[in-house]
Amino acid sequence: MREDSTLSSGLSMAELGARLRAERRTRGLALERLAELSGVSRSMLSEVERGTKTPSVLVLDHLATALGTSISRLLDEPDRTEVVVLPHERQHLLRDPSGWERRILSPALPGVEFEFMRTTLNPGVDAGEFSPHPPGSREYVAVECGRLRLTVDGMPHILGTGDAAYFPGDRRHAFANDATDVCVYYLAMELGQPAGAHRDPRHGESDE
């Protein structure tokens, strides 16, 4: 994938890679350590940071989770204005090749780890399993239309149109659409504080 590849919102892969690298270095993490924490290979991580590889939504979520932050913070600089309006064309839209997309409806704010998302799953699509977030994280789901299979720590829960659910975000969780119709749902996520704050005392300055 070329370095000038972009997300639907216009963010280039080079810009995304630079932000990911900055978040990693802020925490004093070497590439190997972030690869270990996220389950993403070092080679993939290196390519993403250089802007030569477009990560899937799930890979991006694994990296954000390992950094103790959200995808929205990797995509945007914090907005310090009191009222933030996000026009439709400025919202980040992430499309996964497996057949689903995530639209981020919340801005990145200084000192706030919160994310509000609208996700569309095509018929028969399994978005995969997401990593547990830091202890104290909370997630809220509301189904706009269709049928959603929400699985938390291996236990499936079926949600239909108009249904809502809450679950602790520090559990393994997965989303799938087993039906023949499109499923659209909203997800609000409040992240807890990662243990040990932001730097990893086992590592000095990060490489690359």
C-alpha positions as CSV (number, residue, x, y, z in Angstrom):
1,M,0.0,0.0,0.0
2,R,1.5,3.4,-1.0
3,E,2.2,6.1,1.6
4,D,-0.4,8.4,0.1
5,S,-3.2,5.9,0.8
6,T,-5.9,7.6,2.8
7,L,-8.8,6.8,5.1
8,S,-12.2,7.9,3.9
9,S,-11.9,11.0,6.1
10,G,-8.7,12.0,4.2
11,L,-6.1,11.0,6.8
12,S,-3.1,9.5,5.0
13,M,-1.5,6.3,6.1
14,A,1.8,8.3,6.7
15,E,0.0,10.6,9.1
16,L,-1.6,7.6,10.9
17,G,1.7,5.9,11.2
18,A,3.3,9.1,12.6
19,R,0.6,9.4,15.3
20,L,0.9,5.7,16.2
21,R,4.7,6.1,16.5
22,A,4.3,9.2,18.7
23,E,1.9,7.5,21.0
24,R,4.2,4.5,21.3
25,R,7.3,6.7,22.1
26,T,5.3,8.8,24.6
27,R,4.8,5.6,26.5
28,G,8.5,4.6,26.1
29,L,7.6,1.4,24.3
30,A,9.9,-0.4,21.8
31,L,8.3,-1.9,18.7
32,E,8.9,-5.4,20.1
33,R,7.0,-4.5,23.3
34,L,4.0,-3.0,21.6
35,A,3.9,-6.0,19.3
36,E,3.9,-8.3,22.3
37,L,1.2,-6.3,24.1
38,S,-1.1,-6.0,21.0
39,G,-0.6,-9.4,19.4
40,V,0.3,-7.6,16.1
41,S,3.6,-8.7,14.5
42,R,6.6,-6.4,14.7
43,S,6.9,-6.4,10.9
44,M,3.2,-5.3,10.5
45,L,3.6,-2.7,13.2
46,S,6.7,-1.3,11.5
47,E,5.0,-1.1,8.2
48,V,2.0,0.7,9.7
49,E,4.2,3.2,11.4
50,R,6.0,3.9,8.1
51,G,2.7,4.4,6.3
52,T,3.3,1.5,3.9
53,K,0.6,-0.8,5.2
54,T,-3.1,-0.1,5.8
55,P,-4.2,-1.8,9.1
56,S,-7.5,-3.5,9.4
57,V,-10.0,-2.0,11.9
58,L,-9.3,-4.9,14.3
59,V,-5.5,-4.5,14.1
60,L,-5.9,-0.7,14.7
61,D,-8.1,-1.5,17.7
62,H,-5.6,-4.0,19.1
63,L,-2.8,-1.4,18.8
64,A,-5.0,1.4,20.5
65,T,-5.9,-1.0,23.3
66,A,-2.3,-2.0,23.9
67,L,-1.5,1.7,24.1
68,G,-4.3,2.3,26.6
69,T,-6.1,4.6,24.3
70,S,-8.8,4.7,21.6
71,I,-8.8,4.6,17.8
72,S,-10.1,8.2,17.7
73,R,-7.0,9.4,19.5
74,L,-4.8,7.7,16.9
75,L,-6.7,9.4,14.1
76,D,-7.0,12.9,15.5
77,E,-5.1,15.5,17.5
78,P,-7.1,16.4,20.7
79,D,-9.6,19.2,20.1
80,R,-9.4,21.9,22.9
81,T,-12.5,23.9,21.9
82,E,-15.4,23.9,24.4
83,V,-18.0,22.8,21.8
84,V,-16.9,20.5,19.0
85,V,-19.1,20.0,16.0
86,L,-18.2,17.1,13.7
87,P,-19.8,17.4,10.2
88,H,-20.5,14.2,8.5
89,E,-17.6,14.6,6.0
90,R,-15.1,15.2,8.9
91,Q,-16.0,12.0,10.7
92,H,-13.5,9.2,10.4
93,L,-14.9,6.2,8.6
94,L,-12.9,2.9,8.8
95,R,-13.8,0.2,6.4
96,D,-12.7,-3.4,7.0
97,P,-12.2,-5.7,4.1
98,S,-14.2,-8.4,5.8
99,G,-17.4,-6.4,5.2
100,W,-18.0,-4.0,8.0
101,E,-17.3,-0.3,8.8
102,R,-16.9,1.9,11.8
103,R,-17.8,5.6,11.8
104,I,-16.3,7.5,14.8
105,L,-18.8,10.1,16.0
106,S,-16.8,11.5,19.0
107,P,-13.8,13.9,18.8
108,A,-10.5,13.3,20.6
109,L,-10.4,15.5,23.7
110,P,-7.5,16.3,26.0
111,G,-7.4,13.9,29.0
112,V,-10.6,12.1,28.0
113,E,-10.6,8.5,26.8
114,F,-14.1,8.1,25.4
115,E,-15.3,6.9,22.0
116,F,-18.7,6.9,20.4
117,M,-19.1,4.9,17.2
118,R,-21.6,3.7,14.6
119,T,-20.9,0.3,13.2
120,T,-22.4,-1.4,10.1
121,L,-22.1,-5.1,9.7
122,N,-23.0,-6.6,6.4
123,P,-25.0,-9.9,6.4
124,G,-23.1,-12.9,7.7
125,V,-20.1,-10.8,8.8
126,D,-18.1,-11.5,12.0
127,A,-16.0,-8.5,13.0
128,G,-13.8,-10.6,15.1
129,E,-12.8,-10.5,18.8
130,F,-11.6,-7.3,20.4
131,S,-9.0,-7.3,23.2
132,P,-9.9,-6.4,26.8
133,H,-9.5,-2.7,27.6
134,P,-8.0,-1.5,30.9
135,P,-9.8,-2.4,34.1
136,G,-12.7,0.0,34.8
137,S,-13.6,0.4,31.1
138,R,-17.3,0.4,30.2
139,E,-19.1,-0.2,26.9
140,Y,-22.7,0.4,25.9
141,V,-24.3,-1.0,22.8
142,A,-27.6,0.0,21.1
143,V,-28.9,-1.7,18.0
144,E,-30.4,0.6,15.4
145,C,-31.5,-2.1,13.0
146,G,-30.9,-5.8,12.3
147,R,-29.6,-8.5,14.6
148,L,-26.3,-8.4,16.5
149,R,-24.5,-11.3,18.3
150,L,-22.5,-9.7,21.1
151,T,-20.1,-12.2,22.7
152,V,-18.5,-11.3,26.1
153,D,-15.9,-13.7,27.5
154,G,-17.3,-16.5,25.3
155,M,-20.9,-16.0,26.2
156,P,-23.2,-14.9,23.3
157,H,-26.0,-12.4,23.7
158,I,-28.5,-11.8,20.8
159,L,-29.7,-8.2,20.4
160,G,-32.4,-7.1,18.0
161,T,-33.6,-3.8,16.6
162,G,-34.0,-1.3,19.5
163,D,-32.2,-3.5,22.1
164,A,-29.4,-2.2,24.2
165,A,-26.7,-3.7,26.4
166,Y,-23.9,-2.8,28.8
167,F,-20.7,-4.9,29.5
168,P,-17.4,-4.3,31.2
169,G,-14.9,-3.3,28.6
170,D,-12.1,-5.2,30.3
171,R,-13.5,-8.5,29.0
172,R,-12.9,-10.2,25.6
173,H,-15.7,-9.1,23.4
174,A,-16.8,-9.7,19.8
175,F,-19.5,-8.6,17.4
176,A,-21.1,-10.5,14.6
177,N,-24.2,-10.4,12.3
178,D,-25.5,-13.9,11.6
179,A,-28.6,-12.7,9.8
180,T,-29.4,-12.0,6.2
181,D,-30.0,-8.3,6.8
182,V,-27.6,-5.5,7.5
183,C,-27.0,-4.7,11.2
184,V,-26.3,-1.2,12.4
185,Y,-25.4,-0.5,16.0
186,Y,-24.0,2.3,18.2
187,L,-21.2,1.7,20.7
188,A,-20.1,4.1,23.5
189,M,-16.8,3.2,25.1
190,E,-15.3,4.8,28.3
191,L,-11.8,3.6,28.9
192,G,-10.4,2.9,32.4
193,Q,-6.9,4.1,33.3
194,P,-4.1,1.7,32.3
195,A,-2.1,0.2,35.2
196,G,1.2,1.8,35.7
197,A,0.4,5.1,33.9
198,H,1.9,5.7,30.5
199,R,5.6,4.7,30.5
200,D,6.9,1.1,30.6
201,P,9.7,1.2,33.2
202,R,11.3,-2.0,31.6
203,H,12.2,-0.1,28.5
204,G,14.2,3.0,27.8
205,E,13.9,5.0,24.6
206,S,11.9,3.2,21.9
207,D,13.5,2.1,18.7
208,E,12.8,3.5,15.2
